[in-house]
């Protein structure tokens, strides 16, 4: 038997195809070094259908040494091969993951090319966003599916899978996300959004649709209708903006926190001290919780202020002398009292939604005095952990995180502690606490709309939305969409002149 197979190694066996010349489809025995011998089919491809003009054949391993089985498999393969041609598809499958990675290479190259105005053809932020969507969501679902076989039904099933990603999908057990930024390998806690907004799904849809368009242009694919992921339409009755803390809720929240601190010791007291600093930062800056958790000493800056500015009188109250009638005299300022903090959200902050939202945040005028207490707390705990003595918190290592665990590393989350605090905010008005009030759920993220609402009510948008939007790392359109009614109420008199 082996001798017969050896004699047939170079023999081409023609498989007749109706209407085609001899040797259009042949099989031959292929001997493999270090592997099993098998029959291989080879089909002649017309010039206009070749992937490469220099290669006139398409081949297929038949995985058998039986001649009759090989002939049968060769004919079945040939029918499948040219059924693709009849349907306007390339002879060879185009795996989605391969095409997605090719698309990434393409836009990455375009991000290095600049137009006549000095702008890149593709923004770096768009490349980073596409890379996240592709590697995290699209490839894990579509994998090596042939892009020619993707239908709208596949897209609809993806949408269901994506919406349940953190409920019963791959993200359900995910705790940390690894990523690279500026050549560094970093990890951040997984932000499990179990109810992704339409705008979040839209990012997936845009990237997916661009990949298919790229494949269609590259391989001249003929789609009657290009399959698309359609982002879900938000319910018209559903309020998408997080609720704000009203003044009475804020007073109850901080009073309850102070009362709890008086009764706590050890680990519970430590984390509630850290939580206090985080609440002050979120309320005084309006930055996102994810941005705040990655802040370090190096991200705090000082700017000088005019000590004659009467707006800061209350901040300096503890540092002034009083006359007989209680009037303010020239206070014995130390240099630090003449300055205000600025909080820098750097490009390498893993909590940024988009890298182009990096900015330097100007806090409220009362923020400096309050947050100084938190920095002194961090200094004291650092001295205890490392058995050192520092002159001030500015002597802390620049890489020291502002919100710390007991070993002075970055705390992973304070959400559970804050939820416990909300549930404990029981009063005559709020019998069940502040975790859920009138059907609205509260969380640390509610400090951001609280900050925005307070700024608008104080007149921060009187001369336009740009300053507030830039300070919060968002767009004027988003401010107008979420806080339009508050802005209208500020101008109620003008709107009610008739």
N, C-alpha and C positions, 0 to 999 in steps of 0.2 A: 504494500500500500504506500509506504513512504517513498519507495523508488518511483512509483507511478506519479506521486505528487511532485517529486523532484523533477521529473521529466516535463511536467506541465507548468513549471514555475514561470517560464517565459512565454507560454502559449496564451494568446488572446482568444477568448471565446466570445463570439458575436451573439448578442441577444437581439433577435429581429424585432424591429418596431415598425408598425404599419406606416407607410408613407415616408420613411426615413431611409437614407442610404446605409449600406453595410458598415459595421463597426461604429455606428453612432453611439450605441451602448454596448460595452464589452465588460467582461469580468476576467480577472486574472488572479492567479495565486500569489499572494504577497508573503515572502519569507521575512520574518522579523528577527533581528539579532537579540538574543536574550529573552524573546517573548514567543507567544504562540503564533503559528502560521494561520492565515485566514484568507478568504477570498475578498477581493476588493472590486467594486463597480466603478466604471469610469464613463461619463457621459460627455459627448462632444457638445459644446455650447456655441451657438451662432455668434458671430462677431458683435452684433448690436446688443447682445445680452450679457457679454462677459464683464466680470468685475475688473479684470486686468486684460488688456488686449493681447498680451504676450502669453497668457495662459488660456488655451482653448478648451480646457476640461474642468469638470467638476467631479470630485471623487467621493466615495463613501465606503467605509469599512463595513463588511457584511457580517463579520463575527461568526463565520461558520466555515467548516472544511467539507461540508456536503454540497456537491455540485448542484443538485436539484433545489435544495434550500437556497443556495446562493442565487440561482437564476430567478427564483420566485421573489426573493428580497430585492434583487436589482430592479425588477420590473415595478415593484411597489414603490421603491424609492424614486424611480424615474417619473412615475405618475404624480407623486407628491411634488416633485421638483418642478414640473411644468404646469401643475395646477396653480402654483404660486405666480408663474408668469402670466397665465390666463387671467388671474385676478389682479394683475398690475403690481405684484409684489416682487421684490428682489429674490434671486435664486437662494441666497443664503439668509438665514435669520439674522436679525439685528437685535441683540440682547439689550434690554432697557438699561441695565447697569453700565454696560459698555458705552452706550450712547450718552447717558447722563454724565459720565466722567469725561467723555470727549467734549461735551458742551461746557463743562467746567473749565477745561483747558482752554477752550476757545475764548470764553469771556475773561479769563484771567490774562490771557495774552492781550486782549483788547483794552484791559485796564491799564496796560503799560504804554499804550499808544495815545497821543494827545492830538486834539484837533487844532484848528488855527487860533482858537480862543484860549488855548492852553489847558483845556479840560480833557480828562480821559474819556475815551469812547464808552467805557463802562466804569461806573464808580466802584471803588474798592469795597465800599459798604454793600453794594449789590452782589459782589462776588462772595463775600463772607456770608451774606444772608442765603444766597443760593446754595452754598456749600453745606450750610446747616440743614436746610430743608431736604436736600438730596440725600445726604448721608444719614440723617436721623429718621426721616419719614418715607421718602419716595422709594429709595433702593430697598429698604427692609420690606416694603410691601410688593412692589412690582418685580424686584430682583432681576432674573434673566429672562423675563417674559419678552417675546418678540414684539417689538414696537408695532409691527404690522398687524398683530393680532389683538392689540388693545382696543376695546370697544367702550362705548359710553357706559355699558353695564359694569365694566371693570372699574371705571371712574366712580360710579355711584357706590360700589361696594367699598372702594378706598375711602370715600367720604365717611361712611359708617364706621370703618376701622379707625380712621383718624380721630373722630369724635370720641371714641371709646379707648383711645390709646392709653390713658392714665387710669382707666377703670378696670378693664379686663385684658388690656393689650400689653405690649412690651414694656410700657412705662409704669405699669402697676407696681412692680417690685424694684424700680430704679430709684436709687438714693442719691448717687453722685454722677455728674456728667463730666467726662474728660474732654478737653478741647485745647487747641493751640492758639496762641495769640502772640504776635511779635516774636516768634521763635521760641516761646516758652510753653511748656506743657502745664496746664492748670486744671483744677477741678473746682466745681461749684455744686451746691446742693441742687437736686432736681426740683424745678418749680412745676409742680404737678397741677396743670390747669385742666381740671376735669370737665370744664365747659368752655372749650375754646370759642372765641368770638368769631363772627364772620370775617373780620379783617385778618385774623390769624390764619384761618383756612385759606383766605385769598392769597396769602404768600405762597402756600403750597401750590395753589392752582396756577398762579402766574409762572412759577418755575417749571412745573410739569408741562404746561402748554408751550413754553419756550423750548423745552427739550424736544418735543414732538415736531415743532416747526423746524428746528435745527436738523432733525433726522430727515424730514420731508425734503428740505432743500439740499442736503448733502447727498442723499440717495435717490432724489427725484421720485419720491413716493407719491402715489396718486391716492389721495383721500377724497371720497365724495364729501364727507363732513369730518373735519379733524376732531377726534374725541377730546373732550375737555372735562376737567374737574370744575364743577360749578360751586362756588362758595354759597353756603346756605343763606337764605334771606332772613334777617332778624325779625322776630315777632314784633309787630307794630305796637303791641301793648306792653312789651317787655322793656323795662328800664335797664339800660346797659351801664349807666354811670353808677359808681359806688356812692353810697350815702356819705354825707359829711357829719362830723360831730358838731352839734350846736353848742352854744356857750354853756348851757346847763349840763349837757352831757360831758363836756370837757372838765367842768368843775367837779362833777361827781367822779369822773375817771381819776383825776389826779388826787382828789381827797381820799378816795378809796385806796389808791396806791400808797399814799403816805401812812394811812392807818395800818395797812398790811405790813409795811416795813417796820413799824414800831413793835410788831408782834413776832417778827421772824428773825431767825438766826441761821448761821451756817450757809448751806448750799442755796436754800430758798431765798434768803436775804441777798446773797451775792447776785443771783440772776435777776432779781427784781431791781437791784441797783443798776445793772446793765440795761435792763428794760427801760428804766426811767430816762437814761441818757438817749436811748434810741427814740423814745417818744418825743423828747425835746427836739432832737435833730429833725425828725419828720415833720413836726408841727412848725418848726422855725424855718424850714427850707423848702418843703414840698417835694423833695426828691423821692424817687421810688425806693421801696424797701430793699429791692435787690441791689440797687446802687449803694445804699447806705451800708449794707453788711460787709462790703469790700473796702471801705475807707480805712486809710492808715494815717499815721501822724504826718507823713509827707504830703498828704492831700489837704492839710489845713494851712491857710495863709493868713497873714495879717495886713491890714491897710490902716493908715492913720486917719483919724477923724478930727474935726475941729472941736476942741473942748468947749468952745463958746456956743455950740449948737444946742439949743434948749431942748431939742427932742430927746437928748440923752440924759437929761437931768435925773430921771428916775433910776437909770442904770447906775449913775454915779452916786446915788443917795448914800450908800454905805461908806463912801470915801470923803464926804464933805464935813466941814465944821459948821455949826449953827450959831447964829447970833442970839441975842437975848429974846428976840421975837420969832426965832426959828427960821429966819431968812438964810439963804445959802451964802456962804462966803467962798473965797477961792479955795478949792479942795487941794489937799496935798497929793496930787496925782502921781502914781508911778507910771512908767512908760507904757505898760500893758493896758492901762485904763484909757489911753488915748487911741486905742485901736479897735477895729472890728474884725471878726473872723470872715474869711471867705472859704468856701468848700469847693475843692476842685474835683470834678468828676472826670477822671483821666480816660484817654482812649483805651487803655488796657484794663479798665474796670469791667470785670466779667458780667456785672449786673446790667450793663447798658443794653437796651433793646436794639439800638443801632449804634454803630461806632461813631456816626456823625452827630450823635447827641452829646458828645463830650462838651463840657462847659465849666465855667467857674460860677458857682451859685452865690448870690448875695442873700444872706439870711435876713430875718426880721431884726429890728434894732434891739429887741430884748433877748435875742438868742445868745449873744456872747456871754453875758453874765451867768445864764443858766447852764450853758454847756461847759463853762469853765469848771463847774463843780464835777461834771462827769470826767473831764480830763484829769482832774486831781484824784478822782477815784481810781482811774486806770493807773496813774502814777503810783499811788499807794499800794495797789495790788501787785504791780510789777516789782516794786521794791521788796515786797514780802516774798514773792516767788523766787527772786534772784538774789536775795539777801544783799541788796545794795542800797545806797542813799543817793537820791537825785536832787539837784537844786530846784528843778521845776519839771513840769511835764514836757517842756521842749527838749529836755535831755533824754527823753525816751527814744529808742531806736526808730529811725524813719520808717522802717517796715512794720512797726508795731500796729496791729489792728486796733480800731477804736472800740469795737464791740467784741468782748473777749469771753473765752471760756475760763475755767478756774486755773488752767495751766498757762494762761496768757495767749493761747492761740486764738484764732478766729472762731467765734461761736457759730455753730451751724444754723441755728434757728431760735427765735424767741417767740414764735407764733403761738405755741401751746401755752406759754406763760401769760401772754397777752390775752388769749381766749379765757383763761382762768380768771384773770383780772376783770374782764368784761362781765363774766357771769357773777362775779362778786359785787358788781356795782348795783346793789339793790337799794331802792329808796321808795318813798311814798308814791312817787310818780312812776318809777320803773320797777315794778314788783318782781320781774323776772330777770333783772340785770340788763346789760347793754349788748349782750351778744346778738340778740335778735329783737328788733323793735319795729312794730307795725309791719311785719313781714320782710323787713330789710335786715340783712346780716352785716355785722360790723367786723372789721379786722384792722391790722396795722396799715393796710393800704388805704384806709379811709382818712388817714391824716393828709394825704395828697389832695383830695377834693376839699378838705377842710381848709387847708392852706390857700388853695386857689380861690375859694369862696370869700375867705376873709380878706384877701388882697383886693379882690374886685370890689367888695363892699367898702374898703378903705380908699378906693379911688385909684388903684394901681393901673387900671386900664383906661383912665380918663383920656389919655393922649394916644391910645391905640393898644392893640393886643400884643405887639411884638416883644416888648420888654418882659412881660410876664411869661409869654410862651418860651422865649429863649432861656429864661431863668429856670423854667421847669423842664426844659429839654423836650418840648413838644411843638406843635404848630398852632398859629392863630386860628386855623379852621377848627382844630380840636377844642380849643378854649371856647370858641363861639358855639360849637355844637353842644358842649356839655354845660356851659354856664351862661347861655344866652338870656335865660329868664332872669337871672340875678342882675345882669347888666341892664336889662330893660327896667327892672325895678329901681335901679339907681337913677334912671332918667324918667321916672314916673311923672314928675311934675311937668316936664316938657311934653310928655306924651298925652297929658290930660289938660292941656291949656284950653281945649274946646270940648 
